[in-house]
Amino acid sequence: MQRTHQCARRCQARIQRGCVRKRIRVVDDDRSQGLDRREEGVIRIYTYNPGWNVPCISPFVTKTVYYRRMAGIPHEIKRQDLSRLTLDAPYGKLPYIEDDGNKIADSTLIVEYLKRYRDLDADTTAAERAQMLAWNRLLDEHTYWCAVIQPRWREQANWEIYAPIIAGVEPVPLEVRQSLDQFRELILSEFLGQGMGRLPATVVYKRARADIDAISDFLGSKPFFMGDRLRSIDANVLSALNHISGTPFNFDTKDYVEGKKNLADYRARLNAHFEKP
Ligand SMILES: N[C@@H](CCC(=O)N[C@@H](CS)C(=O)NCC(=O)O)C(=O)O
């Protein structure tokens, strides 16, 4: 475990040195006005590079940015120094946030924390909260692996597209590419450990399609995922869909999402308000 962390840190340091930093756009200052957030400071969220139509190439980071945008909580986006990821991030992963000198990590914990400023779920019933919990678990612990990790990290053709996006530079310098390839091995070992990475791609995508069917069927013709009101789960659903559909990668589930009219309409509706790469 210690070796894995050291390896990740070395990879990230090399990625950083290899001129990635020069190409990083600095901040997306996403403050909102007139809200119940205290005035003395702004919450900082640490991110990887932005991509296509998403504020960050990580769906978990994107989820937390969307929650803030949806709740109108002032925040500032900071690009994480990758050479310091395992030092700065409480669990060695993104997202984490800083608020009043405290660090809060893990997208689920961050959304729960942010509810103290504005709770999009304040008047939900216990049954609705139970449903949202189950959907969050599906998106974070299942859909993420079969529709994000599988296409981007496991498939060579998509990896060739993804590596320059992570690096923020094209062509990717040799030293950076070597570091990224090592980092890919780390992610693929996590994929094997999780179990999904042991299944053939056809099975993985069959599961991803089942998730998409369930999401589409549950959404139906409702304006938001839970009904007439925007809820915290919309941040996660929109993030997941924007990390599958409209991406530069080519894979089974992407086309499948794009073929579902209610999902395309939902994305278009919510992206019109909350998309800001
Ligand atoms: N359960 C965490 C998962 C976060 C996560 O897996 N983040 C990925 C990016 S999508 C990461 O930083 N990976 C770096 C690594 O595995 O070393 C959350 O919800 O925030």
The ligand as an SDF file (V2000), in Angstrom:
LIG
                    3D

 20 19  0  0  0  0  0  0  0  0999 V2000
  -15.2370    7.9750   -3.1180 N   0  0  0  0  0  0  0  0  0  0  0  0
  -14.4780    9.0800   -3.6390 C   0  0  0  0  0  0  0  0  0  0  0  0
  -13.8470    8.6610   -4.9820 C   0  0  0  0  0  0  0  0  0  0  0  0
  -12.9110    9.7340   -5.5250 C   0  0  0  0  0  0  0  0  0  0  0  0
  -12.0560    9.1920   -6.6840 C   0  0  0  0  0  0  0  0  0  0  0  0
  -12.0200    7.9800   -6.9850 O   0  0  0  0  0  0  0  0  0  0  0  0
  -11.3650   10.1080   -7.3460 N   0  0  0  0  0  0  0  0  0  0  0  0
  -10.5000    9.7340   -8.4410 C   0  0  0  0  0  0  0  0  0  0  0  0
  -10.7480   10.5900   -9.6780 C   0  0  0  0  0  0  0  0  0  0  0  0
  -12.2780   10.1840  -10.4480 S   0  0  0  0  0  0  0  0  0  0  0  0
   -9.0550    9.9620   -8.0360 C   0  0  0  0  0  0  0  0  0  0  0  0
   -8.7110   11.0220   -7.5380 O   0  0  0  0  0  0  0  0  0  0  0  0
   -8.1890    8.9740   -8.2920 N   0  0  0  0  0  0  0  0  0  0  0  0
   -6.7910    9.0990   -7.9930 C   0  0  0  0  0  0  0  0  0  0  0  0
   -6.2370    7.7840   -7.5080 C   0  0  0  0  0  0  0  0  0  0  0  0
   -6.9500    6.7540   -7.5290 O   0  0  0  0  0  0  0  0  0  0  0  0
   -5.0530    7.7800   -7.0970 O   0  0  0  0  0  0  0  0  0  0  0  0
  -15.4010   10.2950   -3.8160 C   0  0  0  0  0  0  0  0  0  0  0  0
  -16.6310   10.1320   -3.9160 O   0  0  0  0  0  0  0  0  0  0  0  0
  -14.8900   11.4270   -3.7880 O   0  0  0  0  0  0  0  0  0  0  0  0
  1  2  1  0
  2  3  1  0
  2 18  1  0
  3  4  1  0
  4  5  1  0
  5  6  2  0
  5  7  1  0
  7  8  1  0
  8  9  1  0
  8 11  1  0
  9 10  1  0
 11 12  2  0
 11 13  1  0
 13 14  1  0
 14 15  1  0
 15 16  2  0
 15 17  1  0
 18 19  2  0
 18 20  1  0
M  END
$$$$
